[in-house]
Amino acid sequence: MAMDLIGIYLREAFQGTGCPICRIVEKYEREVIGHILYEHINSPSVREKFSESLGLCPYHAWKLKDIAYSNPLYGGLGVAIIYEHMLSIYLNALKDEKKIEDGKCYLCELTEVKEKHTVEATVDRMDKLIEDYRNSEAILCKKHFEEIEVKLRRKNPELAEELKKVQIGKLEKIKTLMHLFIEKFDYRATKAPTEQEASSVPKAIESLKGLPLQINFVKRQKQHSILRGVLLGNRD
């Protein structure tokens, strides 16, 4: 079937391994950070965005540092320039006895929008992606499978049901491989675990929790806030 450019990009992800949505967002996140470090360290608009959250959220602040220090093309200079500025803002606020409220992280906003658009684009093209997904080592994480399945069920219930069957099949395959992996550690076993069996462990983690990205922590943070509000409300 003919695919547009977005569809071709998605197809490549769905023919890969792991959660295609997580991996698209992870790639985008790294590209944005690289772009900032390479070209926009001294950009007033980017500096303003950073200062709104006093240097990003904790997750993205450390991600920025790790990417910069792991690539000699970037190095630590850009990070030092950014955080000297952030530290100056904080110091001046302390001296003036002003409280700084951390705003929304610039990179969180960008990655959340990217995730939303990727999920919507996937739903719109799932009829053309389903076979690629069925025949690949890709496995949607729980969060992204549920987001896609809910939207798809409103649009095309039959396709949503087919996607669910594919997802169950993939999860069952991982479970079988994990069982074989565990059995290989029995003292009676005569063979070592295969590469495929060993890889089932990180696949199982990714299928349940996704990649360690900020977007995969947001939902739990919101749920925690709601629960905390309910508990505090009950005390009154």
Stockholm file with secondary structure:
# STOCKHOLM 1.0

chainA/1-236         MAMDLIGIYLREAFQGTGCPICRIVEKYEREVIGHILYEHINSPSVREKFSESLGLCPYHAWKLKDIAYSNPLYGGLGVAIIYEHMLSIYLNALKDEKKIEDGKCYLCELTEVKEKHTVEATVDRMDKLIEDYRNSEAILCKKHFEEIEVKLRRKNPELAEELKKVQIGKLEKIKTLMHLFIEKFDYRATKAPTEQEASSVPKAIESLKGLPLQINFVKRQKQHSILRGVLLGNRD
#=GR chainA/1-236 SS CCCCHHHHHHHHHHTSEECHHHHHHHHHHHHHHHHHHHHCTTCHHHHHHHHHTTSSCHHHHHHHHHHHHHCTTTTTHHHHHHHHHHHHHHHHHHHTTCCCCCCCCHHHHHHHHHHHHHHHHHHHHHHHHHHHHHTSEECCCHHHHHHHHHHHHHHCHHHHHHHHHHHHHHHHHHHHHHHHHHHTTSTTCCSCCCHHHHHHHHHHHHHHHCSSCTHHHHHHHHHHHHHHHHHHHHHC
#=GC SS_cons         CCCCHHHHHHHHHHTSEECHHHHHHHHHHHHHHHHHHHHCTTCHHHHHHHHHTTSSCHHHHHHHHHHHHHCTTTTTHHHHHHHHHHHHHHHHHHHTTCCCCCCCCHHHHHHHHHHHHHHHHHHHHHHHHHHHHHTSEECCCHHHHHHHHHHHHHHCHHHHHHHHHHHHHHHHHHHHHHHHHHHTTSTTCCSCCCHHHHHHHHHHHHHHHCSSCTHHHHHHHHHHHHHHHHHHHHHC
//
